[in-house]
C-alpha cells in the first residue's frame, strides 16, 4: 500500500471531522471511520480485494456529509465525486480513482445499489459490520437516542442487529458469524436457565426477594431479579463446585446479597453491611444453623468488588466471583444504569462500564478467571473499537 497517501488522506479526513463545520461531531471519526478501516482491511484479505482501494474508500466514504451536512442525504453520490477530486490531486491512477469512487457510490445499504467488485462489497459490508461490533454505541442508541426502556431496548437491539446483518454479504457473514453471535448474546444479557430450588427455605427466601423486587419501593425495578439475582444463583451454584464450597450457603447468600438495598435504597452504599445483618435476622427466624447463618452473613459482607475485604472462606470467594460473573453477563443493565439512570455521555458510560468490569475481573479468584477467561476476553473486545 501507498502508506504516505493513506496517511495524508487520514489526516485530511480527521481534520474535517474535527472542524466546527462538521455537524455530525468528531465521534464519526473516532467511532466509525477509524475503526472501520481495519475491519475493511480484514475483509479485503479474505475476499482478495485491493486493500489500498478499500482503505481509501473507507476513509473517504462519509467525507461529503462531514464537510457539508446539506449533502448528507446524497453523501454517496457527492462523496464519490469528492474522492475523484481529492485523489486526482495526488495524481492517483485514474482506474484506481474510479474504483474508489464506485466503492463510495455503492456503499449505502439502504439504497441496495448493485456491486460489481470485491472492493465494493468490502466497503459496504464494513459499513454495516462496524455498527454491529460497536456494542457500546448500540446500547447508547437504544437507551439515549431512542429513549427506550430496558425491555424495549433489548427488542430494538435485536431487530437492529438483524437489519444490519441482513445487508452484509454471505462471504462476510461467514467471516464474522462468531462475532455477530457474540454481540447478539451480549446485547440480550444473562440467558441462563433459572435454578430450581429444592428446599423449602430456599424457595421461601426466593419468594421473599422476588416480592421485594416487585415492590414500588425497589429503585432498581424487577430487572434486578430477572437479570442479576436469578441468573447469579445458577452461576454461584456452578462455582460452588469449582471452589468445593457449600452450595446451599452460596445459593442463600446469593439470594440475599442485594436485599437490603432493594428494600431500602438509602442503604445501597453500604448494602453489604446492612445485607449481612438482614440475612442474620431472616435465617435465625427460619431456624437455620448458627454456623451456616454466620457463613452466609460473611459472604454478603465481603462480596463487593468495590470494597476491598479479605475473603477467608471458599463460600465468600464464590459469592464475590458469582457477582462479578453475573455483571459480566449483564451488559444491558450496566449500560442502562450508565445512560438512562445516571445520564452519562457516551464516553463516560463506556468508560464506567469497562472500568467496573475490569475491577470485578481483577478481584476474581484464579479459579473463576480460568473458567470465564474466554467470556471476559470476548466482552472486553467490544470495548476496543
C-alpha positions in Angstrom: 0.0 0.0 0.0 1.0 3.6 -0.5 1.4 4.4 3.2 2.2 8.1 2.5 -1.0 8.6 0.6 -3.1 6.7 3.2 -1.6 8.8 6.0 -2.3 12.0 4.0 -5.9 11.1 3.4 -6.3 10.0 7.0 -5.1 13.4 8.2 -7.4 15.2 5.7 -10.5 13.3 6.9 -9.7 13.5 10.6 -9.1 17.3 10.2 -12.6 17.6 8.5 -14.1 15.6 11.4 -12.5 17.9 13.9 -13.7 21.1 12.1 -16.5 23.2 13.5 -18.3 22.8 10.2 -18.8 19.1 10.9 -22.3 18.9 12.3 -22.1 15.2 13.0 -19.2 15.6 15.5 -15.7 14.2 15.9 -17.2 10.9 17.0 -17.8 9.9 13.4 -14.0 9.7 13.0 -13.3 8.1 16.4 -16.1 5.5 16.5 -17.0 4.9 12.8 -14.4 5.8 10.1 -11.1 5.0 12.0 -12.2 1.6 13.5 -13.9 0.7 10.1 -10.5 0.7 8.4 -9.1 -2.4 10.0 -12.5 -4.2 9.6 -12.5 -3.4 5.9 -8.8 -4.5 5.5 -9.6 -7.8 7.3 -12.4 -8.4 4.8 -10.2 -7.4 1.9 -7.6 -10.0 3.0 -10.2 -12.8 2.8 -12.0 -11.6 -0.3 -8.8 -10.9 -2.2 -9.7 -7.3 -2.7 -7.2 -4.4 -3.2 -6.5 -3.3 0.3 -5.3 0.1 -0.7 -8.5 0.8 -2.7 -10.7 -0.4 0.2 -8.8 1.7 2.7 -9.1 4.9 0.7 -12.8 4.3 0.1 -13.5 3.7 3.8 -11.6 6.9 4.7 -13.5 9.0 2.2 -16.9 7.4 2.2 -18.6 9.8 4.6 -16.5 12.9 3.8 -19.0 14.8 1.7 -21.6 14.8 4.5 -18.9 15.7 7.0 -17.7 18.7 5.1 -21.3 19.8 4.1 -24.2 18.5 6.1 -26.6 19.5 3.4 -25.1 16.8 1.3 -25.7 14.1 3.9 -28.8 12.5 2.2 -26.8 12.0 -1.0 -23.4 11.7 0.5 -22.7 8.5 -1.5 -23.0 10.5 -4.8 -21.3 13.7 -3.6 -18.7 11.5 -1.8 -17.8 9.6 -4.9 -17.2 12.9 -6.8 -15.2 14.4 -3.8 -13.0 11.3 -3.8 -12.3 11.8 -7.5 -11.2 15.4 -6.9 -9.0 14.6 -3.9 -7.2 11.6 -5.4 -6.7 13.3 -8.7 -4.8 16.0 -6.7 -2.4 13.3 -5.6 -2.0 12.0 -9.2 -3.5 8.7 -8.3 -4.1 6.4 -11.2 -7.4 7.1 -13.0 -8.6 3.5 -13.0 -8.0 3.2 -9.3 -9.7 6.5 -8.6 -12.8 5.3 -10.4 -12.8 2.0 -8.3 -12.6 4.1 -5.1 -15.4 6.3 -6.3 -17.6 3.2 -7.2 -17.0 1.8 -3.7 -18.2 5.0 -2.1 -21.2 5.4 -4.5 -22.4 1.8 -3.9 -21.7 1.5 -0.1 -25.1 2.5 1.3 -27.2 -0.4 2.5 -30.5 1.5 2.4 -30.1 2.1 -1.4 -29.2 -1.5 -2.2 -27.2 -0.5 -5.2 -25.6 -3.3 -7.3 -21.9 -4.0 -6.6 -19.5 -5.4 -9.2 -16.2 -5.8 -7.4 -14.9 -7.3 -4.2 -13.7 -3.9 -3.1 -17.3 -2.5 -3.2 -18.6 -5.4 -1.1 -15.8 -4.9 1.4 -16.6 -1.2 1.9 -20.4 -1.8 2.1 -20.0 -4.7 4.5 -17.6 -2.9 6.7 -20.0 0.0 7.0 -22.6 -2.5 8.4 -20.2 -4.6 10.5 -18.8 -1.6 12.4 -22.4 -0.9 13.6 -22.7 -4.5 14.7 -19.4 -4.9 16.6 -19.5 -1.5 18.3 -21.7 -2.7 21.2 -21.4 0.4 23.4 -22.9 2.5 20.6 -25.7 0.0 20.2 -26.6 0.4 23.9 -26.2 4.2 23.8 -28.5 4.4 20.8 -31.2 2.2 22.4 -31.2 4.0 25.8 -30.2 7.6 25.0 -31.0 8.3 21.3 -34.2 6.1 21.1 -35.2 6.7 24.7 -36.3 3.1 25.1 -36.9 1.3 28.4 -34.9 -1.7 29.5 -37.1 -4.4 27.9 -37.9 -2.3 24.7 -34.2 -1.7 24.3 -33.5 -5.4 24.1 -36.1 -5.9 21.4 -34.8 -2.9 19.5 -31.2 -4.0 19.6 -32.0 -7.5 18.3 -34.1 -6.2 15.4 -31.4 -3.6 14.6 -28.6 -6.1 14.6 -30.6 -8.4 12.3 -31.3 -5.5 10.0 -27.6 -4.7 9.7 -26.7 -8.3 9.4 -29.2 -8.8 6.5 -27.2 -6.2 4.5 -23.9 -8.0 4.9 -22.8 -10.2 2.0 -22.7 -14.0 2.6 -19.0 -14.2 2.3 -18.5 -11.5 5.0 -21.3 -13.1 7.2 -19.3 -16.4 7.2 -16.2 -14.4 8.2 -17.9 -12.5 11.1 -20.5 -15.0 12.2 -18.9 -15.7 15.6 -18.6 -12.0 16.4 -22.2 -11.4 15.3 -23.5 -14.2 17.6 -21.3 -12.8 20.5 -22.8 -9.3 20.1 -26.4 -10.7 20.0 -25.8 -12.7 23.2 -24.2 -9.7 25.0 -27.0 -7.3 23.9 -29.6 -9.6 25.4 -27.8 -10.2 28.7 -27.9 -13.2 31.1 -29.8 -16.0 29.4 -29.1 -18.8 31.9 -31.8 -21.2 32.9 -33.1 -20.3 36.4 -32.0 -22.6 39.2 -34.8 -24.9 40.5 -34.8 -24.7 44.3 -35.4 -28.0 46.1 -35.6 -26.9 49.8 -38.5 -25.0 51.4 -36.1 -22.5 52.9 -34.6 -21.5 49.6 -38.0 -21.3 47.9 -39.3 -19.1 50.7 -36.3 -16.8 50.5 -36.5 -16.6 46.7 -40.2 -15.6 47.0 -39.4 -13.0 49.6 -36.7 -11.5 47.4 -38.9 -11.6 44.3 -41.7 -9.8 46.2 -39.2 -7.1 47.3 -38.1 -6.7 43.7 -41.7 -6.3 42.6 -42.3 -3.6 45.2 -42.7 0.1 44.2 -40.0 0.8 46.8 -37.4 -1.1 44.8 -35.5 1.6 42.9 -33.8 -0.9 40.7 -37.0 -2.3 39.2 -37.9 -6.0 38.8 -35.0 -6.4 36.4 -32.6 -6.8 39.3 -34.3 -10.2 40.0 -34.6 -11.3 36.3 -31.3 -10.0 35.1 -29.0 -10.3 38.1 -30.1 -12.3 41.1 -31.9 -15.2 39.4 -29.1 -15.9 36.8 -26.5 -15.3 39.6 -27.9 -18.2 41.6 -27.2 -20.6 38.7 -23.7 -19.1 38.3 -23.0 -19.4 42.1 -24.1 -23.0 42.2 -21.7 -23.9 39.4 -18.9 -22.0 41.0 -19.5 -23.8 44.3 -18.5 -27.0 42.7 -15.2 -25.4 41.4 -14.5 -23.9 44.8 -15.5 -27.0 46.8 -17.8 -24.7 48.7 -21.1 -25.3 50.5 -23.5 -24.8 47.6 -26.6 -24.2 49.8 -24.8 -21.5 51.7 -23.7 -19.9 48.5 -27.1 -20.0 46.9 -28.8 -18.5 50.0 -26.1 -15.7 50.2 -26.7 -15.0 46.5 -30.5 -14.6 47.1 -29.9 -12.2 49.9 -26.8 -10.3 48.9 -28.6 -7.2 47.5 -31.8 -7.4 49.5 -31.1 -4.5 51.9 -30.7 -2.0 49.1 -33.7 -3.4 47.2 -35.8 -2.9 50.3 -34.3 0.5 51.1 -32.2 2.3 48.5 -30.7 4.6 51.1 -28.7 1.6 52.3 -27.2 1.0 48.8 -23.7 2.4 49.6 -23.3 0.0 52.5 -25.6 -2.7 51.4 -23.0 -5.3 52.1 -23.1 -4.4 55.8 -26.9 -4.0 56.1 -27.4 -7.1 53.9 -25.3 -9.2 56.2 -27.4 -8.1 59.2 -30.6 -8.6 57.3 -29.5 -12.2 56.4 -28.7 -13.0 60.0 -32.2 -11.9 61.1 -34.0 -13.9 58.4 -32.0 -17.1 58.9 -32.3 -17.0 62.6 -36.0 -16.6 62.3 -36.1 -19.6 60.0 -34.1 -21.7 62.4 -31.1 -22.1 60.1 -27.9 -23.5 61.7 -26.0 -20.8 63.5 -22.6 -21.6 61.9 -24.2 -21.6 58.4 -26.1 -18.4 59.1 -22.8 -16.6 60.0 -21.2 -18.0 56.9 -23.9 -16.6 54.7 -23.6 -13.2 56.5 -19.8 -13.2 55.9 -20.3 -14.0 52.3 -22.6 -11.0 51.9 -20.3 -8.7 53.9 -17.3 -9.5 51.7 -18.9 -9.8 48.3 -18.4 -6.3 46.8 -15.6 -5.8 44.3 -15.5 -2.0 45.0 -15.0 -2.6 48.8 -11.7 -4.4 49.4 -12.2 -7.0 52.1 -10.3 -10.2 52.7 -12.2 -13.4 51.9 -11.5 -16.2 54.3 -13.7 -19.0 53.1 -14.4 -20.7 49.8 -18.1 -19.6 50.1 -17.1 -15.9 50.4 -14.9 -16.1 47.3 -17.6 -18.0 45.5 -20.3 -15.3 46.1 -17.9 -12.5 45.1 -16.9 -14.4 41.9 -20.6 -15.1 41.1 -21.4 -11.4 41.5 -18.6 -10.4 39.1 -19.6 -13.1 36.5 -23.2 -12.0 36.7 -22.2 -8.4 35.9 -20.1 -9.6 33.0 -23.1 -11.3 31.5 -25.5 -8.4 32.1 -24.2 -5.6 29.9 -27.8 -4.3 29.3 -28.3 -3.5 32.9 -24.9 -1.9 33.3 -25.3 0.3 30.3 -28.9 1.1 31.3 -27.6 2.4 34.7 -24.9 4.5 32.9 -27.0 6.0 30.1 -30.6 6.1 31.5 -30.3 6.3 35.3 -27.1 8.3 35.5 -27.4 10.2 32.3 -23.8 9.8 31.3 -22.4 10.8 28.0 -21.4 8.1 25.5 -17.7 8.1 26.5 -18.5 8.4 30.2 -20.8 5.4 30.2 -18.5 3.3 28.1 -15.6 4.1 30.5 -17.7 3.4 33.6 -18.9 0.0 32.4 -15.5 -1.0 31.2 -13.8 0.0 34.5 -16.5 -1.8 36.5 -15.9 -5.0 34.5 -12.1 -4.6 34.9 -12.4 -4.0 38.6 -14.6 -7.1 39.0 -12.2 -9.2 37.0 -9.1 -8.1 38.9 -10.7 -9.2 42.2 -12.0 -12.6 41.0 -10.2 -15.8 42.1 -7.8 -17.6 39.8 -10.3 -20.5 39.7 -13.0 -18.3 38.3 -10.7 -16.4 36.0 -9.6 -19.7 34.4 -13.3 -20.7 34.0 -14.5 -17.4 32.5 -11.4 -16.2 30.7 -12.8 -16.7 27.2 -16.1 -15.0 28.1 -14.3 -12.0 29.6 -12.0 -11.6 26.6 -15.0 -11.6 24.2 -16.7 -8.9 26.3 -13.7 -6.7 26.5 -13.0 -7.0 22.8 -16.2 -5.0 22.3 -14.6 -2.0 24.0 -11.6 -1.9 21.7 -13.4 -0.3 18.8 
